[in-house]
Amino acid sequence: MFGVQISPFSQSIDCENGETLLEGALRNSRLLRYGCKHGGCGTCKIRLLDGDVETHGSTFALTGEDHASDVILACASVPVSPCVIDVGPSGLTEEEFLAGDDSREHSGQVASVEYLTADIARVRLTLAGDGMPFVAGQFVNVEVPGPNVLRTFSMANSPDEPALVELIVKLYPDGVFSEFLRERAAPGTPIRVFGPHGQLKIRLSHRPILMIAGGSGLAPLLSMLRGLPAGFDRPVTLLFGARTPADIYAVAEIAEAGSRLLHFEFVPVFSHEWPVDWTGETGMVTDACARRWDRLGHDVYLCGPPPMISAAVPMLIERGVRPRNIYYDAFTPAAQTVPI
């Protein structure tokens, strides 16, 4: 067992052998911010000030700058000596730390499963009672009935609908959640949802907004668009990368949300195939962004596959976007299993 001092609160916890910093905090009835619990979302970023840890699981959410600054993920870091950590990077307050975990379990049921493309489904869940208040951009952990594992999905609906959880799901041939949708997710099927989690949200600013989505990564960005007030006057541009026109979805929903804003542009980008008369953007969505802007003074919100995030961040910084104005969720493969 190793002691862990928590800066800047002058508090401490203990971690048992093999226990992550996050597990130790939750067992001690203390909170460290977390989301997916498998290193994919970056919600649990903290800074290691002293001591040593071993990494267990994925750390994709850490950037090169994070590694250089001794930023680690609480959900993937196991102390191997007494440690001192700084929770400042996560934005945690002392009141939240002492209050412990405030995430909630919500019971609900499957309302509908709609196949939007060959490998993307829209899943609507209805929650019991008053539902789950959330901020546009947040995500939930959904229990897969039967194997009792969790899968992490961003919500696509507006926060004005707290009794609804709308998910955009990437389908995999051998995916546990994909199999559930194909074989067992009839309307009325009971399901449990845990959350909300995550810090991805529209920040107050005077800067224009650039959103870049790939695949099922549209979900939190669509929620953000739907959550913006009518007459919102900051310019908003959404770039949506897809392989072919058949892989673009939710166009009507994007148009409806954008019509409420004063300045909105939707830019689909096709990487592999497009109509012969297509005059819009082609290639990788990050390349399209680079062609459209030599300089950027935007707040940028990203959500998509890890390679898209990896390509986008340095390109944006090269064009003048400050790292602190880049916000993202990176979607790691659904094959990762998180036991209940």
BALOBA-1460 file (C-alpha; in Angstrom, 3 decimals):
// residues 340
<rec num="1" residu="m" x="0.000" y="0.000" z="0.000"/>
<rec num="2" residu="f" x="1.277" y="3.467" z="-0.921"/>
<rec num="3" residu="g" x="0.264" y="6.887" z="0.339"/>
<rec num="4" residu="v" x="-0.769" y="9.542" z="-2.179"/>
<rec num="5" residu="q" x="-0.761" y="13.235" z="-1.323"/>
<rec num="6" residu="i" x="-3.282" y="15.371" z="-3.220"/>
<rec num="7" residu="s" x="-2.207" y="18.875" z="-4.191"/>
<rec num="8" residu="p" x="-3.340" y="21.636" z="-3.843"/>
<rec num="9" residu="f" x="-5.736" y="20.399" z="-1.132"/>
<rec num="10" residu="s" x="-3.278" y="19.078" z="1.490"/>
<rec num="11" residu="q" x="-5.281" y="15.855" z="1.510"/>
<rec num="12" residu="s" x="-4.115" y="12.259" z="1.172"/>
<rec num="13" residu="i" x="-5.400" y="8.800" z="0.248"/>
<rec num="14" residu="d" x="-3.863" y="5.343" z="0.148"/>
<rec num="15" residu="c" x="-3.695" y="2.952" z="-2.797"/>
<rec num="16" residu="e" x="-3.485" y="-0.778" z="-2.343"/>
<rec num="17" residu="n" x="-1.011" y="-2.828" z="-4.368"/>
<rec num="18" residu="g" x="-2.109" y="-2.930" z="-8.009"/>
<rec num="19" residu="e" x="-4.805" y="-0.310" z="-7.487"/>
<rec num="20" residu="t" x="-4.963" y="2.719" z="-9.790"/>
<rec num="21" residu="l" x="-5.015" y="6.238" z="-8.396"/>
<rec num="22" residu="l" x="-8.649" y="6.540" z="-9.455"/>
<rec num="23" residu="e" x="-9.635" y="3.261" z="-7.808"/>
<rec num="24" residu="g" x="-7.868" y="4.279" z="-4.612"/>
<rec num="25" residu="a" x="-9.619" y="7.639" z="-4.490"/>
<rec num="26" residu="l" x="-13.076" y="6.154" z="-5.071"/>
<rec num="27" residu="r" x="-12.474" y="3.430" z="-2.474"/>
<rec num="28" residu="n" x="-11.518" y="6.166" z="0.029"/>
<rec num="29" residu="s" x="-14.789" y="8.007" z="-0.767"/>
<rec num="30" residu="r" x="-12.895" y="10.763" z="-2.539"/>
<rec num="31" residu="l" x="-13.360" y="11.956" z="-6.101"/>
<rec num="32" residu="l" x="-10.916" y="12.261" z="-8.940"/>
<rec num="33" residu="r" x="-12.647" y="13.278" z="-12.139"/>
<rec num="34" residu="y" x="-13.149" y="10.331" z="-14.485"/>
<rec num="35" residu="g" x="-15.155" y="9.194" z="-17.446"/>
<rec num="36" residu="c" x="-14.510" y="6.058" z="-19.493"/>
<rec num="37" residu="k" x="-12.078" y="4.455" z="-16.969"/>
<rec num="38" residu="h" x="-9.941" y="2.964" z="-19.756"/>
<rec num="39" residu="g" x="-7.687" y="5.830" z="-20.843"/>
<rec num="40" residu="g" x="-9.637" y="7.009" z="-23.863"/>
<rec num="41" residu="c" x="-11.309" y="10.253" z="-22.821"/>
<rec num="42" residu="g" x="-8.713" y="12.222" z="-20.834"/>
<rec num="43" residu="t" x="-11.178" y="13.374" z="-18.188"/>
<rec num="44" residu="c" x="-8.945" y="12.060" z="-15.372"/>
<rec num="45" residu="k" x="-5.755" y="13.935" z="-16.302"/>
<rec num="46" residu="i" x="-3.628" y="14.856" z="-13.283"/>
<rec num="47" residu="r" x="0.029" y="15.813" z="-12.831"/>
<rec num="48" residu="l" x="2.579" y="13.591" z="-11.088"/>
<rec num="49" residu="l" x="4.719" y="15.842" z="-8.880"/>
<rec num="50" residu="d" x="6.721" y="13.168" z="-7.087"/>
<rec num="51" residu="g" x="6.986" y="9.386" z="-6.925"/>
<rec num="52" residu="d" x="6.573" y="6.691" z="-9.544"/>
<rec num="53" residu="v" x="3.629" y="5.000" z="-11.236"/>
<rec num="54" residu="e" x="3.189" y="2.139" z="-13.676"/>
<rec num="55" residu="t" x="0.804" y="2.460" z="-16.587"/>
<rec num="56" residu="h" x="-1.987" y="-0.097" z="-16.936"/>
<rec num="57" residu="g" x="-4.179" y="0.104" z="-20.055"/>
<rec num="58" residu="s" x="-4.528" y="2.770" z="-22.726"/>
<rec num="59" residu="t" x="-3.088" y="6.272" z="-22.464"/>
<rec num="60" residu="f" x="-4.122" y="7.523" z="-25.916"/>
<rec num="61" residu="a" x="-5.738" y="10.603" z="-24.397"/>
<rec num="62" residu="l" x="-2.321" y="11.932" z="-23.376"/>
<rec num="63" residu="t" x="-0.620" y="14.262" z="-25.834"/>
<rec num="64" residu="g" x="3.115" y="14.738" z="-26.317"/>
<rec num="65" residu="e" x="2.835" y="17.951" z="-24.333"/>
<rec num="66" residu="d" x="1.150" y="16.020" z="-21.509"/>
<rec num="67" residu="h" x="3.958" y="13.481" z="-21.358"/>
<rec num="68" residu="a" x="6.557" y="16.256" z="-21.300"/>
<rec num="69" residu="s" x="4.706" y="17.941" z="-18.411"/>
<rec num="70" residu="d" x="4.356" y="14.753" z="-16.296"/>
<rec num="71" residu="v" x="0.586" y="14.658" z="-16.861"/>
<rec num="72" residu="i" x="-0.812" y="11.169" z="-16.283"/>
<rec num="73" residu="l" x="-4.224" y="9.474" z="-16.307"/>
<rec num="74" residu="a" x="-5.550" y="8.553" z="-12.873"/>
<rec num="75" residu="c" x="-7.495" y="5.615" z="-14.327"/>
<rec num="76" residu="a" x="-4.373" y="4.062" z="-15.884"/>
<rec num="77" residu="s" x="-1.709" y="4.864" z="-13.261"/>
<rec num="78" residu="v" x="-0.773" y="2.447" z="-10.466"/>
<rec num="79" residu="p" x="1.544" y="3.819" z="-7.749"/>
<rec num="80" residu="v" x="4.735" y="1.833" z="-7.172"/>
<rec num="81" residu="s" x="6.004" y="4.249" z="-4.514"/>
<rec num="82" residu="p" x="4.537" y="7.026" z="-2.333"/>
<rec num="83" residu="c" x="3.318" y="9.769" z="-4.671"/>
<rec num="84" residu="v" x="2.333" y="13.413" z="-4.807"/>
<rec num="85" residu="i" x="-0.200" y="14.384" z="-7.462"/>
<rec num="86" residu="d" x="-1.705" y="17.689" z="-8.565"/>
<rec num="87" residu="v" x="-5.355" y="17.539" z="-9.615"/>
<rec num="88" residu="g" x="-5.241" y="21.024" z="-11.135"/>
<rec num="89" residu="p" x="-5.285" y="19.802" z="-14.774"/>
<rec num="90" residu="s" x="-8.704" y="18.181" z="-14.206"/>
<rec num="91" residu="g" x="-10.303" y="21.331" z="-12.781"/>
<rec num="92" residu="l" x="-11.371" y="19.496" z="-9.626"/>
<rec num="93" residu="t" x="-12.308" y="21.622" z="-6.603"/>
<rec num="94" residu="e" x="-11.622" y="20.616" z="-3.000"/>
<rec num="95" residu="e" x="-15.352" y="20.506" z="-2.297"/>
<rec num="96" residu="e" x="-15.843" y="18.022" z="-5.144"/>
<rec num="97" residu="f" x="-12.835" y="15.972" z="-4.025"/>
<rec num="98" residu="l" x="-14.148" y="15.625" z="-0.464"/>
<rec num="99" residu="a" x="-17.741" y="14.947" z="-1.568"/>
<rec num="100" residu="g" x="-16.767" y="11.790" z="-3.427"/>
<rec num="101" residu="d" x="-18.253" y="10.268" z="-6.567"/>
<rec num="102" residu="d" x="-21.506" y="11.958" z="-7.606"/>
<rec num="103" residu="s" x="-22.099" y="9.998" z="-10.809"/>
<rec num="104" residu="r" x="-25.441" y="8.237" z="-10.878"/>
<rec num="105" residu="e" x="-26.980" y="5.052" z="-12.174"/>
<rec num="106" residu="h" x="-30.078" y="5.615" z="-14.304"/>
<rec num="107" residu="s" x="-32.493" y="2.881" z="-15.257"/>
<rec num="108" residu="g" x="-34.102" y="3.037" z="-18.661"/>
<rec num="109" residu="q" x="-35.085" y="1.102" z="-21.730"/>
<rec num="110" residu="v" x="-34.375" y="0.917" z="-25.418"/>
<rec num="111" residu="a" x="-36.752" y="3.132" z="-27.381"/>
<rec num="112" residu="s" x="-35.441" y="2.579" z="-30.908"/>
<rec num="113" residu="v" x="-32.476" y="1.468" z="-33.010"/>
<rec num="114" residu="e" x="-32.130" y="3.112" z="-36.428"/>
<rec num="115" residu="y" x="-29.406" y="2.198" z="-38.914"/>
<rec num="116" residu="l" x="-28.144" y="5.433" z="-40.460"/>
<rec num="117" residu="t" x="-25.352" y="3.970" z="-42.620"/>
<rec num="118" residu="a" x="-23.819" y="0.539" z="-43.154"/>
<rec num="119" residu="d" x="-21.865" y="0.848" z="-39.899"/>
<rec num="120" residu="i" x="-23.513" y="3.640" z="-37.902"/>
<rec num="121" residu="a" x="-26.667" y="3.304" z="-35.799"/>
<rec num="122" residu="r" x="-28.725" y="5.838" z="-33.886"/>
<rec num="123" residu="v" x="-29.860" y="4.409" z="-30.544"/>
<rec num="124" residu="r" x="-32.464" y="6.150" z="-28.435"/>
<rec num="125" residu="l" x="-32.876" y="5.226" z="-24.777"/>
<rec num="126" residu="t" x="-35.554" y="6.592" z="-22.469"/>
<rec num="127" residu="l" x="-34.745" y="7.063" z="-18.787"/>
<rec num="128" residu="a" x="-37.044" y="6.621" z="-15.824"/>
<rec num="129" residu="g" x="-38.180" y="9.474" z="-13.590"/>
<rec num="130" residu="d" x="-36.832" y="12.941" z="-14.296"/>
<rec num="131" residu="g" x="-34.039" y="11.565" z="-16.454"/>
<rec num="132" residu="m" x="-30.437" y="12.751" z="-16.349"/>
<rec num="133" residu="p" x="-29.518" y="16.444" z="-16.527"/>
<rec num="134" residu="f" x="-26.341" y="16.902" z="-18.588"/>
<rec num="135" residu="v" x="-24.273" y="19.454" z="-20.477"/>
<rec num="136" residu="a" x="-24.068" y="19.239" z="-24.276"/>
<rec num="137" residu="g" x="-20.849" y="17.401" z="-25.115"/>
<rec num="138" residu="q" x="-20.850" y="14.997" z="-22.172"/>
<rec num="139" residu="f" x="-20.933" y="11.211" z="-22.393"/>
<rec num="140" residu="v" x="-22.321" y="8.215" z="-20.533"/>
<rec num="141" residu="n" x="-21.279" y="4.652" z="-19.775"/>
<rec num="142" residu="v" x="-23.933" y="2.211" z="-20.957"/>
<rec num="143" residu="e" x="-24.168" y="-1.302" z="-19.518"/>
<rec num="144" residu="v" x="-24.412" y="-4.035" z="-22.114"/>
<rec num="145" residu="p" x="-27.054" y="-6.432" z="-20.734"/>
<rec num="146" residu="g" x="-25.765" y="-9.967" z="-20.338"/>
<rec num="147" residu="p" x="-21.968" y="-9.687" z="-20.253"/>
<rec num="148" residu="n" x="-22.202" y="-6.826" z="-17.714"/>
<rec num="149" residu="v" x="-19.613" y="-4.591" z="-19.331"/>
<rec num="150" residu="l" x="-19.705" y="-0.876" z="-20.026"/>
<rec num="151" residu="r" x="-19.370" y="0.977" z="-23.300"/>
<rec num="152" residu="t" x="-18.755" y="4.717" z="-23.504"/>
<rec num="153" residu="f" x="-20.837" y="6.924" z="-25.826"/>
<rec num="154" residu="s" x="-21.344" y="10.663" z="-26.203"/>
<rec num="155" residu="m" x="-24.909" y="11.914" z="-26.229"/>
<rec num="156" residu="a" x="-26.238" y="13.505" z="-29.415"/>
<rec num="157" residu="n" x="-29.493" y="14.953" z="-28.122"/>
<rec num="158" residu="s" x="-30.095" y="18.380" z="-26.626"/>
<rec num="159" residu="p" x="-29.828" y="18.888" z="-22.853"/>
<rec num="160" residu="d" x="-33.434" y="20.079" z="-23.097"/>
<rec num="161" residu="e" x="-34.365" y="16.371" z="-23.266"/>
<rec num="162" residu="p" x="-33.017" y="14.938" z="-19.981"/>
<rec num="163" residu="a" x="-35.223" y="11.822" z="-20.154"/>
<rec num="164" residu="l" x="-33.720" y="10.875" z="-23.539"/>
<rec num="165" residu="v" x="-30.261" y="9.502" z="-24.310"/>
<rec num="166" residu="e" x="-29.516" y="9.548" z="-28.028"/>
<rec num="167" residu="l" x="-26.355" y="7.703" z="-29.033"/>
<rec num="168" residu="i" x="-24.501" y="7.497" z="-32.345"/>
<rec num="169" residu="v" x="-22.882" y="4.055" z="-32.367"/>
<rec num="170" residu="k" x="-20.125" y="2.725" z="-34.605"/>
<rec num="171" residu="l" x="-20.954" y="-0.901" z="-35.432"/>
<rec num="172" residu="y" x="-18.234" y="-3.561" z="-35.319"/>
<rec num="173" residu="p" x="-18.592" y="-7.145" z="-36.652"/>
<rec num="174" residu="d" x="-17.610" y="-8.684" z="-33.309"/>
<rec num="175" residu="g" x="-18.466" y="-5.772" z="-31.009"/>
<rec num="176" residu="v" x="-20.293" y="-6.630" z="-27.790"/>
<rec num="177" residu="f" x="-22.610" y="-3.616" z="-27.970"/>
<rec num="178" residu="s" x="-23.046" y="-4.077" z="-31.731"/>
<rec num="179" residu="e" x="-24.165" y="-7.666" z="-31.148"/>
<rec num="180" residu="f" x="-26.607" y="-6.460" z="-28.504"/>
<rec num="181" residu="l" x="-28.114" y="-3.975" z="-30.961"/>
<rec num="182" residu="r" x="-28.414" y="-6.546" z="-33.745"/>
<rec num="183" residu="e" x="-29.769" y="-9.426" z="-31.688"/>
<rec num="184" residu="r" x="-31.439" y="-8.251" z="-28.478"/>
<rec num="185" residu="a" x="-32.164" y="-4.509" z="-28.396"/>
<rec num="186" residu="a" x="-35.912" y="-4.623" z="-28.966"/>
<rec num="187" residu="p" x="-37.964" y="-1.605" z="-27.874"/>
<rec num="188" residu="g" x="-38.634" y="-1.897" z="-24.164"/>
<rec num="189" residu="t" x="-35.427" y="-3.831" z="-23.375"/>
<rec num="190" residu="p" x="-34.203" y="-2.683" z="-19.912"/>
<rec num="191" residu="i" x="-30.807" y="-0.997" z="-19.826"/>
<rec num="192" residu="r" x="-28.688" y="0.905" z="-17.304"/>
<rec num="193" residu="v" x="-26.845" y="4.171" z="-17.959"/>
<rec num="194" residu="f" x="-24.151" y="5.703" z="-15.735"/>
<rec num="195" residu="g" x="-23.256" y="9.383" z="-15.866"/>
<rec num="196" residu="p" x="-23.074" y="11.982" z="-17.078"/>
<rec num="197" residu="h" x="-19.307" y="12.278" z="-17.485"/>
<rec num="198" residu="g" x="-16.802" y="14.466" z="-19.285"/>
<rec num="199" residu="q" x="-15.722" y="18.077" z="-19.585"/>
<rec num="200" residu="l" x="-16.297" y="18.593" z="-23.320"/>
<rec num="201" residu="k" x="-18.653" y="21.572" z="-23.670"/>
<rec num="202" residu="i" x="-18.950" y="24.933" z="-25.398"/>
<rec num="203" residu="r" x="-16.767" y="27.446" z="-23.583"/>
<rec num="204" residu="l" x="-17.690" y="31.088" z="-23.096"/>
<rec num="205" residu="s" x="-15.610" y="33.089" z="-25.569"/>
<rec num="206" residu="h" x="-15.716" y="35.762" z="-28.254"/>
<rec num="207" residu="r" x="-13.926" y="33.497" z="-30.758"/>
<rec num="208" residu="p" x="-15.631" y="31.747" z="-33.681"/>
<rec num="209" residu="i" x="-16.233" y="28.018" z="-33.290"/>
<rec num="210" residu="l" x="-14.792" y="25.289" z="-35.496"/>
<rec num="211" residu="m" x="-16.088" y="21.730" z="-35.078"/>
<rec num="212" residu="i" x="-14.376" y="18.780" z="-36.761"/>
<rec num="213" residu="a" x="-16.081" y="15.377" z="-36.680"/>
<rec num="214" residu="g" x="-15.297" y="11.959" z="-38.060"/>
<rec num="215" residu="g" x="-17.485" y="8.836" z="-38.028"/>
<rec num="216" residu="s" x="-19.572" y="8.471" z="-34.879"/>
<rec num="217" residu="g" x="-17.707" y="11.468" z="-33.438"/>
<rec num="218" residu="l" x="-20.510" y="13.684" z="-34.703"/>
<rec num="219" residu="a" x="-22.562" y="12.866" z="-31.593"/>
<rec num="220" residu="p" x="-21.262" y="15.392" z="-29.013"/>
<rec num="221" residu="l" x="-20.883" y="18.111" z="-31.645"/>
<rec num="222" residu="l" x="-24.491" y="17.631" z="-32.743"/>
<rec num="223" residu="s" x="-25.533" y="17.850" z="-29.086"/>
<rec num="224" residu="m" x="-23.586" y="21.117" z="-28.792"/>
<rec num="225" residu="l" x="-25.259" y="22.524" z="-31.910"/>
<rec num="226" residu="r" x="-28.676" y="21.535" z="-30.620"/>
<rec num="227" residu="g" x="-27.894" y="23.073" z="-27.233"/>
<rec num="228" residu="l" x="-26.882" y="26.506" z="-28.548"/>
<rec num="229" residu="p" x="-29.544" y="29.178" z="-28.057"/>
<rec num="230" residu="a" x="-31.526" y="30.537" z="-30.973"/>
<rec num="231" residu="g" x="-29.814" y="33.590" z="-32.413"/>
<rec num="232" residu="f" x="-26.343" y="32.516" z="-31.231"/>
<rec num="233" residu="d" x="-24.087" y="35.031" z="-32.994"/>
<rec num="234" residu="r" x="-20.608" y="33.499" z="-32.915"/>
<rec num="235" residu="p" x="-19.780" y="31.963" z="-36.322"/>
<rec num="236" residu="v" x="-19.926" y="28.156" z="-36.204"/>
<rec num="237" residu="t" x="-18.407" y="25.866" z="-38.848"/>
<rec num="238" residu="l" x="-18.821" y="22.073" z="-38.793"/>
<rec num="239" residu="l" x="-16.496" y="19.920" z="-40.904"/>
<rec num="240" residu="f" x="-17.726" y="16.319" z="-41.104"/>
<rec num="241" residu="g" x="-15.345" y="13.762" z="-42.581"/>
<rec num="242" residu="a" x="-16.693" y="10.598" z="-44.233"/>
<rec num="243" residu="r" x="-15.429" y="8.049" z="-46.750"/>
<rec num="244" residu="t" x="-18.324" y="8.418" z="-49.224"/>
<rec num="245" residu="p" x="-21.664" y="10.257" z="-49.479"/>
<rec num="246" residu="a" x="-23.328" y="7.079" z="-48.176"/>
<rec num="247" residu="d" x="-21.399" y="7.523" z="-44.910"/>
<rec num="248" residu="i" x="-22.799" y="10.981" z="-44.192"/>
<rec num="249" residu="y" x="-25.769" y="10.955" z="-41.815"/>
<rec num="250" residu="a" x="-27.957" y="13.275" z="-39.708"/>
<rec num="251" residu="v" x="-27.841" y="15.955" z="-42.409"/>
<rec num="252" residu="a" x="-31.401" y="17.092" z="-41.657"/>
<rec num="253" residu="e" x="-30.668" y="17.317" z="-37.936"/>
<rec num="254" residu="i" x="-27.511" y="19.341" z="-38.592"/>
<rec num="255" residu="a" x="-29.427" y="21.699" z="-40.889"/>
<rec num="256" residu="e" x="-32.208" y="22.135" z="-38.349"/>
<rec num="257" residu="a" x="-29.783" y="22.937" z="-35.522"/>
<rec num="258" residu="g" x="-27.739" y="25.257" z="-37.720"/>
<rec num="259" residu="s" x="-30.802" y="27.171" z="-38.941"/>
<rec num="260" residu="r" x="-31.285" y="28.567" z="-35.422"/>
<rec num="261" residu="l" x="-27.827" y="30.181" z="-35.466"/>
<rec num="262" residu="l" x="-26.945" y="33.491" z="-37.104"/>
<rec num="263" residu="h" x="-23.767" y="32.237" z="-38.821"/>
<rec num="264" residu="f" x="-23.479" y="28.510" z="-39.530"/>
<rec num="265" residu="e" x="-21.690" y="26.529" z="-42.239"/>
<rec num="266" residu="f" x="-21.760" y="22.763" z="-42.728"/>
<rec num="267" residu="v" x="-18.890" y="21.288" z="-44.751"/>
<rec num="268" residu="p" x="-18.999" y="17.558" z="-45.616"/>
<rec num="269" residu="v" x="-15.618" y="16.130" z="-46.658"/>
<rec num="270" residu="f" x="-15.333" y="12.875" z="-48.650"/>
<rec num="271" residu="s" x="-12.069" y="10.962" z="-48.456"/>
<rec num="272" residu="h" x="-12.577" y="7.981" z="-50.792"/>
<rec num="273" residu="e" x="-15.460" y="8.528" z="-53.209"/>
<rec num="274" residu="w" x="-17.701" y="11.399" z="-54.298"/>
<rec num="275" residu="p" x="-20.068" y="12.332" z="-57.169"/>
<rec num="276" residu="v" x="-18.463" y="13.313" z="-60.464"/>
<rec num="277" residu="d" x="-20.021" y="16.776" z="-60.214"/>
<rec num="278" residu="w" x="-18.954" y="17.288" z="-56.576"/>
<rec num="279" residu="t" x="-17.331" y="20.703" z="-56.069"/>
<rec num="280" residu="g" x="-16.959" y="20.501" z="-52.303"/>
<rec num="281" residu="e" x="-14.123" y="19.288" z="-50.110"/>
<rec num="282" residu="t" x="-12.338" y="15.967" z="-50.608"/>
<rec num="283" residu="g" x="-9.503" y="14.102" z="-48.908"/>
<rec num="284" residu="m" x="-8.922" y="13.814" z="-45.190"/>
<rec num="285" residu="v" x="-11.009" y="16.179" z="-43.100"/>
<rec num="286" residu="t" x="-7.876" y="17.644" z="-41.492"/>
<rec num="287" residu="d" x="-6.399" y="18.363" z="-44.936"/>
<rec num="288" residu="a" x="-9.614" y="20.115" z="-45.933"/>
<rec num="289" residu="c" x="-9.363" y="22.258" z="-42.819"/>
<rec num="290" residu="a" x="-5.755" y="23.137" z="-43.637"/>
<rec num="291" residu="r" x="-6.741" y="24.199" z="-47.165"/>
<rec num="292" residu="r" x="-9.573" y="26.429" z="-45.964"/>
<rec num="293" residu="w" x="-7.617" y="28.354" z="-43.339"/>
<rec num="294" residu="d" x="-4.041" y="29.607" z="-43.295"/>
<rec num="295" residu="r" x="-4.623" y="31.115" z="-39.869"/>
<rec num="296" residu="l" x="-7.197" y="30.250" z="-37.242"/>
<rec num="297" residu="g" x="-8.312" y="32.217" z="-34.216"/>
<rec num="298" residu="h" x="-11.034" y="29.786" z="-33.235"/>
<rec num="299" residu="d" x="-12.144" y="27.628" z="-30.383"/>
<rec num="300" residu="v" x="-11.931" y="24.148" z="-31.870"/>
<rec num="301" residu="y" x="-13.938" y="21.085" z="-30.840"/>
<rec num="302" residu="l" x="-12.848" y="17.696" z="-32.181"/>
<rec num="303" residu="c" x="-14.405" y="14.256" z="-31.944"/>
<rec num="304" residu="g" x="-13.531" y="11.225" z="-34.002"/>
<rec num="305" residu="p" x="-11.097" y="8.347" z="-34.434"/>
<rec num="306" residu="p" x="-7.674" y="8.637" z="-32.768"/>
<rec num="307" residu="p" x="-5.785" y="9.167" z="-36.081"/>
<rec num="308" residu="m" x="-8.012" y="12.162" z="-36.874"/>
<rec num="309" residu="i" x="-7.276" y="13.747" z="-33.502"/>
<rec num="310" residu="s" x="-3.551" y="13.049" z="-33.865"/>
<rec num="311" residu="a" x="-3.490" y="14.752" z="-37.270"/>
<rec num="312" residu="a" x="-5.726" y="17.664" z="-36.299"/>
<rec num="313" residu="v" x="-4.042" y="18.966" z="-33.153"/>
<rec num="314" residu="p" x="-0.594" y="19.839" z="-34.618"/>
<rec num="315" residu="m" x="-2.215" y="21.237" z="-37.788"/>
<rec num="316" residu="l" x="-4.406" y="23.550" z="-35.716"/>
<rec num="317" residu="i" x="-1.519" y="24.706" z="-33.543"/>
<rec num="318" residu="e" x="0.555" y="25.450" z="-36.664"/>
<rec num="319" residu="r" x="-2.281" y="27.732" z="-37.819"/>
<rec num="320" residu="g" x="-2.351" y="29.722" z="-34.630"/>
<rec num="321" residu="v" x="-4.879" y="27.934" z="-32.421"/>
<rec num="322" residu="r" x="-3.690" y="27.934" z="-28.821"/>
<rec num="323" residu="p" x="-3.563" y="24.428" z="-27.321"/>
<rec num="324" residu="r" x="-5.850" y="25.506" z="-24.492"/>
<rec num="325" residu="n" x="-8.511" y="26.398" z="-27.085"/>
<rec num="326" residu="i" x="-8.567" y="22.869" z="-28.561"/>
<rec num="327" residu="y" x="-11.081" y="20.546" z="-26.926"/>
<rec num="328" residu="y" x="-11.637" y="16.955" z="-27.923"/>
<rec num="329" residu="d" x="-12.902" y="13.474" z="-27.266"/>
<rec num="330" residu="a" x="-10.990" y="10.709" z="-29.033"/>
<rec num="331" residu="f" x="-12.956" y="7.549" z="-29.698"/>
<rec num="332" residu="t" x="-10.968" y="4.436" z="-28.838"/>
<rec num="333" residu="p" x="-12.034" y="1.042" z="-30.250"/>
<rec num="334" residu="a" x="-15.210" y="-0.404" z="-28.796"/>
<rec num="335" residu="a" x="-13.442" y="-3.707" z="-28.202"/>
<rec num="336" residu="q" x="-12.101" y="-2.403" z="-24.912"/>
<rec num="337" residu="t" x="-14.035" y="-3.956" z="-22.063"/>
<rec num="338" residu="v" x="-14.768" y="-2.257" z="-18.746"/>
<rec num="339" residu="p" x="-16.210" y="-4.681" z="-16.142"/>
<rec num="340" residu="i" x="-19.001" y="-3.484" z="-13.871"/>
